[in-house]
Amino acid sequence: MTAADNYLMPIAPRPDVVFVRGEGAWLYDSKGRRYLDWVQGWAVNCLGHAPAAVAQALAIQAQTLINPSPAFYNQQALDLAEMLVRNSCFDHVFFASSGAEANEGAIKLARRWGQLHRQGAHEIVTFVDGFHGRTLATMSASGKPGWDTLFAPQVPGFPKAMLNDIDSVAKLIGPATVAVMLEPVQGEAGVRLASPKFVRGLRRLCDDHGLLLVFDEVQTGCGRTGTLFAYEQLGVEPDIMTLGKGIGGGVPLSALLAKRAASCFAHGDQGGTYCGNPLVCAAGLAVMRTLTEEGFLDQCRTNAATLAAALRDVSAEFGLGEVRGMGMLLALELGADTAAAVVTEARQRGLLLNAPRPHCLRFMPALNTTAAEIRQGIALLRQSLAGRDSVI
Ligand SMILES: *Cc1c(COP(=O)(O)O)cnc(C)c1O
């Protein structure tokens, strides 16, 4: 299954494994081997693999109505939008299919708002090491090293500040500025947390200058950080928020949410053939109903604390670095560029891990993973770290 003997574009190095089935925390390959999955489709499968609630919702909806077109209402989109509004500080929702597409929508909404309310201001302050997606505009908004030249020229209008450095943001604000956009936790950068103090400072700065505060909660939203949305733990309300990943429980669904004052699209400004189709919205409803069940997020927070404590023990035992994160979005610093080797070793032992940076591992289990699965994963992680040491 190397790049030479299949027909997929070689966009990433992939291990010689073909996955055929998933169930909860577990993935099974074509040879019948099973793996405890702490990648979960890149924090996408918030309820694990093939969760019954999502599978049933999809099966029923697939036999009822898949896509009447975004030019017509459908009940699932109406219900999901209502559920998101009732459980957040926002008033209006636009559905899309990927995180990047939701962020494109947020960028357009901010620019539209700038045309209407700030004499055409259009610049959006974003952050070094930030990640917002892989379309041209969202790549330009991202601060990933090398992306400024990868598909040059970039889309202009995204000056970069430093996370947790309020002066670096203030310095970039001028007459052309319309918004500040950030991830509450920079996931792809290695789980770097925006401090509550910094975020409150951003809110104040935006209020003082009449700017929009935009949160990209594609990774942090939908329970990943222990609350439904990360902003709830930071003591601020953004004007605009995007969701992706977890909201669909594995199927392509994302959302752009805005407060009434920022919700300024006119007819024809925004759209998309698949936007808000009832098939994916039925999955989103199943996810949101599960996440908002009494006790679900309490249990998730308890298990996340167990995982974080176990990772700290592992770090102490092996002389590794910091454990950081929120809820079920955690990282372990390794202190050296050994992450790729640990990921390979772990996979061979039946544990799937992700290394967002050469020196750190990221953990994003299903939100409903059990304490027993966490123990199994930690045992496999210990073996992987020890096994790698014994090889050297
Ligand atoms: C994954 C991610 C995106 C991009 O989402 P896609 O569905 O891959 O387009 C955007 N922002 C953040 C914070 C992400 O983690």
The ligand as a Tripos MOL2 file, in Angstrom:
@<TRIPOS>MOLECULE
LIG
   15    15     1     0     0
SMALL
NO_CHARGES

@<TRIPOS>ATOM
      1 C1         -9.2430   21.0210   11.7880 C.3       1 LIG1
      2 C2         -9.3360   22.4850   11.9760 C.ar      1 LIG1
      3 C3         -9.7940   23.3160   10.9410 C.ar      1 LIG1
      4 C4        -10.0690   22.8130    9.5520 C.3       1 LIG1
      5 O1        -11.1610   21.9530    9.5130 O.3       1 LIG1
      6 P1        -11.3940   21.0660    8.1900 P.3       1 LIG1
      7 O2        -12.6830   20.3500    8.4670 O.co2     1 LIG1
      8 O3        -10.2090   20.1590    8.0700 O.co2     1 LIG1
      9 O4        -11.4930   22.0070    7.0570 O.co2     1 LIG1
     10 C5         -9.9320   24.6610   11.2030 C.ar      1 LIG1
     11 N1         -9.6490   25.1710   12.4130 N.ar      1 LIG1
     12 C6         -9.2150   24.4010   13.4300 C.ar      1 LIG1
     13 C7         -8.9480   25.0280   14.7500 C.3       1 LIG1
     14 C8         -9.0220   23.0340   13.2390 C.ar      1 LIG1
     15 O5         -8.5670   22.2820   14.2310 O.3       1 LIG1
@<TRIPOS>BOND
     1     1     2 1
     2     2     3 ar
     3     2    14 ar
     4     3     4 1
     5     3    10 ar
     6     4     5 1
     7     5     6 1
     8     6     7 2
     9     6     8 1
    10     6     9 1
    11    10    11 ar
    12    11    12 ar
    13    12    13 1
    14    12    14 ar
    15    14    15 1
@<TRIPOS>SUBSTRUCTURE
     1 LIG1         1 GROUP 0 **** ****
